[in-house]
Amino acid sequence: MGVAQTWFNMLYQVLLGEERGPRFGSFVALYGIANTRALIGRALRGELVK
């Protein structure tokens, strides 16, 4: 597993609670740039942790 794949797995785990997800570009295209930025911001603030 390469560094990029490990990084994206971690990102999906934090943002979506899943180890795998759609390609990040596809996710952003579907979810929208503003929504993706807001989701990342919420994750960084710890708002997605139960």
PDB file with one MODEL, atoms N, CA, C and O in Angstrom:
MODEL        1
ATOM      1  N   MET A   1       0.860  -1.166   0.000  1.00  0.00           N
ATOM      2  CA  MET A   1       0.000   0.000   0.000  1.00  0.00           C
ATOM      3  C   MET A   1       0.905   1.228   0.000  1.00  0.00           C
ATOM      4  O   MET A   1       1.777   1.362   0.859  1.00  0.00           O
ATOM      5  N   GLY A   2       0.702   2.101  -0.942  1.00  0.00           N
ATOM      6  CA  GLY A   2       1.513   3.295  -1.050  1.00  0.00           C
ATOM      7  C   GLY A   2       1.092   4.380  -0.060  1.00  0.00           C
ATOM      8  O   GLY A   2       0.049   4.294   0.589  1.00  0.00           O
ATOM      9  N   VAL A   3       1.937   5.397   0.031  1.00  0.00           N
ATOM     10  CA  VAL A   3       1.660   6.504   0.952  1.00  0.00           C
ATOM     11  C   VAL A   3       0.356   7.198   0.577  1.00  0.00           C
ATOM     12  O   VAL A   3      -0.452   7.506   1.453  1.00  0.00           O
ATOM     13  N   ALA A   4       0.143   7.446  -0.701  1.00  0.00           N
ATOM     14  CA  ALA A   4      -1.074   8.144  -1.134  1.00  0.00           C
ATOM     15  C   ALA A   4      -2.320   7.346  -0.748  1.00  0.00           C
ATOM     16  O   ALA A   4      -3.292   7.914  -0.250  1.00  0.00           O
ATOM     17  N   GLN A   5      -2.295   6.046  -0.975  1.00  0.00           N
ATOM     18  CA  GLN A   5      -3.455   5.230  -0.653  1.00  0.00           C
ATOM     19  C   GLN A   5      -3.691   5.207   0.859  1.00  0.00           C
ATOM     20  O   GLN A   5      -4.836   5.266   1.309  1.00  0.00           O
ATOM     21  N   THR A   6      -2.635   5.123   1.628  1.00  0.00           N
ATOM     22  CA  THR A   6      -2.760   5.152   3.084  1.00  0.00           C
ATOM     23  C   THR A   6      -3.361   6.476   3.535  1.00  0.00           C
ATOM     24  O   THR A   6      -4.222   6.502   4.414  1.00  0.00           O
ATOM     25  N   TRP A   7      -2.910   7.571   2.938  1.00  0.00           N
ATOM     26  CA  TRP A   7      -3.419   8.896   3.290  1.00  0.00           C
ATOM     27  C   TRP A   7      -4.899   9.008   2.971  1.00  0.00           C
ATOM     28  O   TRP A   7      -5.675   9.498   3.792  1.00  0.00           O
ATOM     29  N   PHE A   8      -5.301   8.560   1.784  1.00  0.00           N
ATOM     30  CA  PHE A   8      -6.708   8.639   1.412  1.00  0.00           C
ATOM     31  C   PHE A   8      -7.565   7.719   2.283  1.00  0.00           C
ATOM     32  O   PHE A   8      -8.695   8.070   2.621  1.00  0.00           O
ATOM     33  N   ASN A   9      -7.042   6.547   2.649  1.00  0.00           N
ATOM     34  CA  ASN A   9      -7.792   5.673   3.557  1.00  0.00           C
ATOM     35  C   ASN A   9      -8.042   6.369   4.885  1.00  0.00           C
ATOM     36  O   ASN A   9      -9.138   6.286   5.438  1.00  0.00           O
ATOM     37  N   MET A  10      -7.024   7.057   5.398  1.00  0.00           N
ATOM     38  CA  MET A  10      -7.167   7.798   6.647  1.00  0.00           C
ATOM     39  C   MET A  10      -8.172   8.933   6.474  1.00  0.00           C
ATOM     40  O   MET A  10      -9.013   9.154   7.344  1.00  0.00           O
ATOM     41  N   LEU A  11      -8.089   9.644   5.367  1.00  0.00           N
ATOM     42  CA  LEU A  11      -9.010  10.746   5.103  1.00  0.00           C
ATOM     43  C   LEU A  11     -10.449  10.256   5.068  1.00  0.00           C
ATOM     44  O   LEU A  11     -11.324  10.870   5.678  1.00  0.00           O
ATOM     45  N   TYR A  12     -10.705   9.158   4.364  1.00  0.00           N
ATOM     46  CA  TYR A  12     -12.065   8.622   4.300  1.00  0.00           C
ATOM     47  C   TYR A  12     -12.524   8.146   5.668  1.00  0.00           C
ATOM     48  O   TYR A  12     -13.697   8.293   6.010  1.00  0.00           O
ATOM     49  N   GLN A  13     -11.610   7.573   6.462  1.00  0.00           N
ATOM     50  CA  GLN A  13     -11.971   7.115   7.802  1.00  0.00           C
ATOM     51  C   GLN A  13     -12.425   8.300   8.654  1.00  0.00           C
ATOM     52  O   GLN A  13     -13.414   8.207   9.381  1.00  0.00           O
ATOM     53  N   VAL A  14     -11.700   9.406   8.560  1.00  0.00           N
ATOM     54  CA  VAL A  14     -12.034  10.590   9.356  1.00  0.00           C
ATOM     55  C   VAL A  14     -13.309  11.256   8.848  1.00  0.00           C
ATOM     56  O   VAL A  14     -14.174  11.620   9.645  1.00  0.00           O
ATOM     57  N   LEU A  15     -13.436  11.418   7.545  1.00  0.00           N
ATOM     58  CA  LEU A  15     -14.568  12.157   6.986  1.00  0.00           C
ATOM     59  C   LEU A  15     -15.841  11.337   6.875  1.00  0.00           C
ATOM     60  O   LEU A  15     -16.934  11.844   7.123  1.00  0.00           O
ATOM     61  N   LEU A  16     -15.702  10.064   6.500  1.00  0.00           N
ATOM     62  CA  LEU A  16     -16.883   9.271   6.196  1.00  0.00           C
ATOM     63  C   LEU A  16     -17.098   8.094   7.131  1.00  0.00           C
ATOM     64  O   LEU A  16     -18.140   7.441   7.085  1.00  0.00           O
ATOM     65  N   GLY A  17     -16.104   7.819   7.989  1.00  0.00           N
ATOM     66  CA  GLY A  17     -16.213   6.659   8.864  1.00  0.00           C
ATOM     67  C   GLY A  17     -16.018   5.350   8.131  1.00  0.00           C
ATOM     68  O   GLY A  17     -16.373   4.291   8.647  1.00  0.00           O
ATOM     69  N   GLU A  18     -15.468   5.407   6.956  1.00  0.00           N
ATOM     70  CA  GLU A  18     -15.219   4.227   6.125  1.00  0.00           C
ATOM     71  C   GLU A  18     -13.750   4.218   5.730  1.00  0.00           C
ATOM     72  O   GLU A  18     -13.124   5.271   5.606  1.00  0.00           O
ATOM     73  N   GLU A  19     -13.206   3.020   5.534  1.00  0.00           N
ATOM     74  CA  GLU A  19     -11.811   2.925   5.145  1.00  0.00           C
ATOM     75  C   GLU A  19     -11.615   3.213   3.656  1.00  0.00           C
ATOM     76  O   GLU A  19     -10.539   3.632   3.230  1.00  0.00           O
ATOM     77  N   ARG A  20     -12.644   2.988   2.892  1.00  0.00           N
ATOM     78  CA  ARG A  20     -12.553   3.222   1.447  1.00  0.00           C
ATOM     79  C   ARG A  20     -13.741   4.065   1.001  1.00  0.00           C
ATOM     80  O   ARG A  20     -14.805   4.057   1.619  1.00  0.00           O
ATOM     81  N   GLY A  21     -13.527   4.777  -0.070  1.00  0.00           N
ATOM     82  CA  GLY A  21     -14.597   5.595  -0.622  1.00  0.00           C
ATOM     83  C   GLY A  21     -14.341   5.819  -2.095  1.00  0.00           C
ATOM     84  O   GLY A  21     -13.453   5.196  -2.676  1.00  0.00           O
ATOM     85  N   PRO A  22     -15.100   6.690  -2.692  1.00  0.00           N
ATOM     86  CA  PRO A  22     -14.884   6.993  -4.106  1.00  0.00           C
ATOM     87  C   PRO A  22     -13.546   7.718  -4.289  1.00  0.00           C
ATOM     88  O   PRO A  22     -12.960   8.215  -3.327  1.00  0.00           O
ATOM     89  N   ARG A  23     -13.087   7.766  -5.505  1.00  0.00           N
ATOM     90  CA  ARG A  23     -11.886   8.545  -5.791  1.00  0.00           C
ATOM     91  C   ARG A  23     -12.145   9.952  -5.274  1.00  0.00           C
ATOM     92  O   ARG A  23     -13.255  10.468  -5.400  1.00  0.00           O
ATOM     93  N   PHE A  24     -11.126  10.573  -4.692  1.00  0.00           N
ATOM     94  CA  PHE A  24     -11.343  11.855  -4.027  1.00  0.00           C
ATOM     95  C   PHE A  24     -11.869  12.911  -4.997  1.00  0.00           C
ATOM     96  O   PHE A  24     -12.754  13.688  -4.640  1.00  0.00           O
ATOM     97  N   GLY A  25     -11.343  12.949  -6.202  1.00  0.00           N
ATOM     98  CA  GLY A  25     -11.827  13.912  -7.194  1.00  0.00           C
ATOM     99  C   GLY A  25     -13.297  13.704  -7.514  1.00  0.00           C
ATOM    100  O   GLY A  25     -14.050  14.667  -7.661  1.00  0.00           O
ATOM    101  N   SER A  26     -13.704  12.446  -7.622  1.00  0.00           N
ATOM    102  CA  SER A  26     -15.112  12.131  -7.880  1.00  0.00           C
ATOM    103  C   SER A  26     -15.974  12.529  -6.696  1.00  0.00           C
ATOM    104  O   SER A  26     -17.078  13.046  -6.868  1.00  0.00           O
ATOM    105  N   PHE A  27     -15.466  12.286  -5.486  1.00  0.00           N
ATOM    106  CA  PHE A  27     -16.202  12.672  -4.286  1.00  0.00           C
ATOM    107  C   PHE A  27     -16.432  14.173  -4.273  1.00  0.00           C
ATOM    108  O   PHE A  27     -17.552  14.625  -4.034  1.00  0.00           O
ATOM    109  N   VAL A  28     -15.389  14.951  -4.527  1.00  0.00           N
ATOM    110  CA  VAL A  28     -15.499  16.413  -4.521  1.00  0.00           C
ATOM    111  C   VAL A  28     -16.450  16.870  -5.620  1.00  0.00           C
ATOM    112  O   VAL A  28     -17.256  17.776  -5.407  1.00  0.00           O
ATOM    113  N   ALA A  29     -16.361  16.253  -6.783  1.00  0.00           N
ATOM    114  CA  ALA A  29     -17.248  16.631  -7.891  1.00  0.00           C
ATOM    115  C   ALA A  29     -18.713  16.397  -7.530  1.00  0.00           C
ATOM    116  O   ALA A  29     -19.575  17.207  -7.871  1.00  0.00           O
ATOM    117  N   LEU A  30     -18.995  15.300  -6.846  1.00  0.00           N
ATOM    118  CA  LEU A  30     -20.375  14.984  -6.475  1.00  0.00           C
ATOM    119  C   LEU A  30     -20.852  15.768  -5.250  1.00  0.00           C
ATOM    120  O   LEU A  30     -21.994  16.227  -5.211  1.00  0.00           O
ATOM    121  N   TYR A  31     -19.991  15.918  -4.267  1.00  0.00           N
ATOM    122  CA  TYR A  31     -20.360  16.543  -3.000  1.00  0.00           C
ATOM    123  C   TYR A  31     -20.252  18.061  -3.063  1.00  0.00           C
ATOM    124  O   TYR A  31     -20.922  18.773  -2.314  1.00  0.00           O
ATOM    125  N   GLY A  32     -19.401  18.550  -3.965  1.00  0.00           N
ATOM    126  CA  GLY A  32     -19.200  19.987  -4.129  1.00  0.00           C
ATOM    127  C   GLY A  32     -17.984  20.470  -3.347  1.00  0.00           C
ATOM    128  O   GLY A  32     -17.680  19.965  -2.267  1.00  0.00           O
ATOM    129  N   ILE A  33     -17.305  21.444  -3.906  1.00  0.00           N
ATOM    130  CA  ILE A  33     -16.089  21.960  -3.282  1.00  0.00           C
ATOM    131  C   ILE A  33     -16.394  22.595  -1.932  1.00  0.00           C
ATOM    132  O   ILE A  33     -15.709  22.314  -0.948  1.00  0.00           O
ATOM    133  N   ALA A  34     -17.402  23.439  -1.873  1.00  0.00           N
ATOM    134  CA  ALA A  34     -17.733  24.118  -0.619  1.00  0.00           C
ATOM    135  C   ALA A  34     -18.128  23.114   0.465  1.00  0.00           C
ATOM    136  O   ALA A  34     -17.701  23.238   1.613  1.00  0.00           O
ATOM    137  N   ASN A  35     -18.939  22.122   0.104  1.00  0.00           N
ATOM    138  CA  ASN A  35     -19.351  21.113   1.079  1.00  0.00           C
ATOM    139  C   ASN A  35     -18.163  20.277   1.540  1.00  0.00           C
ATOM    140  O   ASN A  35     -18.065  19.937   2.719  1.00  0.00           O
ATOM    141  N   THR A  36     -17.262  19.945   0.622  1.00  0.00           N
ATOM    142  CA  THR A  36     -16.076  19.170   0.975  1.00  0.00           C
ATOM    143  C   THR A  36     -15.183  19.958   1.917  1.00  0.00           C
ATOM    144  O   THR A  36     -14.679  19.415   2.900  1.00  0.00           O
ATOM    145  N   ARG A  37     -14.984  21.237   1.623  1.00  0.00           N
ATOM    146  CA  ARG A  37     -14.173  22.082   2.508  1.00  0.00           C
ATOM    147  C   ARG A  37     -14.808  22.181   3.888  1.00  0.00           C
ATOM    148  O   ARG A  37     -14.113  22.113   4.902  1.00  0.00           O
ATOM    149  N   ALA A  38     -16.117  22.340   3.926  1.00  0.00           N
ATOM    150  CA  ALA A  38     -16.814  22.421   5.216  1.00  0.00           C
ATOM    151  C   ALA A  38     -16.685  21.107   5.986  1.00  0.00           C
ATOM    152  O   ALA A  38     -16.484  21.122   7.201  1.00  0.00           O
ATOM    153  N   LEU A  39     -16.798  19.984   5.300  1.00  0.00           N
ATOM    154  CA  LEU A  39     -16.666  18.676   5.934  1.00  0.00           C
ATOM    155  C   LEU A  39     -15.266  18.491   6.512  1.00  0.00           C
ATOM    156  O   LEU A  39     -15.120  17.997   7.630  1.00  0.00           O
ATOM    157  N   ILE A  40     -14.252  18.877   5.771  1.00  0.00           N
ATOM    158  CA  ILE A  40     -12.871  18.788   6.257  1.00  0.00           C
ATOM    159  C   ILE A  40     -12.689  19.700   7.469  1.00  0.00           C
ATOM    160  O   ILE A  40     -12.043  19.316   8.444  1.00  0.00           O
ATOM    161  N   GLY A  41     -13.253  20.897   7.412  1.00  0.00           N
ATOM    162  CA  GLY A  41     -13.177  21.815   8.546  1.00  0.00           C
ATOM    163  C   GLY A  41     -13.816  21.229   9.791  1.00  0.00           C
ATOM    164  O   GLY A  41     -13.262  21.331  10.886  1.00  0.00           O
ATOM    165  N   ARG A  42     -14.980  20.616   9.626  1.00  0.00           N
ATOM    166  CA  ARG A  42     -15.665  19.967  10.768  1.00  0.00           C
ATOM    167  C   ARG A  42     -14.805  18.845  11.330  1.00  0.00           C
ATOM    168  O   ARG A  42     -14.707  18.685  12.546  1.00  0.00           O
ATOM    169  N   ALA A  43     -14.178  18.065  10.444  1.00  0.00           N
ATOM    170  CA  ALA A  43     -13.323  16.972  10.899  1.00  0.00           C
ATOM    171  C   ALA A  43     -12.118  17.512  11.674  1.00  0.00           C
ATOM    172  O   ALA A  43     -11.745  16.960  12.709  1.00  0.00           O
ATOM    173  N   LEU A  44     -11.522  18.574  11.179  1.00  0.00           N
ATOM    174  CA  LEU A  44     -10.358  19.151  11.861  1.00  0.00           C
ATOM    175  C   LEU A  44     -10.714  19.734  13.231  1.00  0.00           C
ATOM    176  O   LEU A  44      -9.882  19.751  14.138  1.00  0.00           O
ATOM    177  N   ARG A  45     -11.938  20.206  13.374  1.00  0.00           N
ATOM    178  CA  ARG A  45     -12.400  20.735  14.664  1.00  0.00           C
ATOM    179  C   ARG A  45     -12.883  19.649  15.606  1.00  0.00           C
ATOM    180  O   ARG A  45     -13.236  19.926  16.752  1.00  0.00           O
ATOM    181  N   GLY A  46     -12.900  18.408  15.123  1.00  0.00           N
ATOM    182  CA  GLY A  46     -13.331  17.284  15.961  1.00  0.00           C
ATOM    183  C   GLY A  46     -14.824  17.109  16.057  1.00  0.00           C
ATOM    184  O   GLY A  46     -15.310  16.383  16.924  1.00  0.00           O
ATOM    185  N   GLU A  47     -15.560  17.759  15.185  1.00  0.00           N
ATOM    186  CA  GLU A  47     -17.017  17.712  15.237  1.00  0.00           C
ATOM    187  C   GLU A  47     -17.611  16.407  14.703  1.00  0.00           C
ATOM    188  O   GLU A  47     -18.798  16.148  14.902  1.00  0.00           O
ATOM    189  N   LEU A  48     -16.817  15.597  14.040  1.00  0.00           N
ATOM    190  CA  LEU A  48     -17.321  14.352  13.476  1.00  0.00           C
ATOM    191  C   LEU A  48     -17.080  13.162  14.391  1.00  0.00           C
ATOM    192  O   LEU A  48     -17.492  12.043  14.085  1.00  0.00           O
ATOM    193  N   VAL A  49     -16.421  13.399  15.501  1.00  0.00           N
ATOM    194  CA  VAL A  49     -16.114  12.328  16.453  1.00  0.00           C
ATOM    195  C   VAL A  49     -17.266  12.197  17.425  1.00  0.00           C
ATOM    196  O   VAL A  49     -17.738  13.183  17.990  1.00  0.00           O
ATOM    197  N   LYS A  50     -17.710  10.975  17.610  1.00  0.00           N
ATOM    198  CA  LYS A  50     -18.832  10.722  18.529  1.00  0.00           C
ATOM    199  C   LYS A  50     -18.323  10.478  19.916  1.00  0.00           C
ATOM    200  O   LYS A  50     -19.112  10.246  20.832  1.00  0.00           O
TER     201      LYS A  50
ENDMDL
END
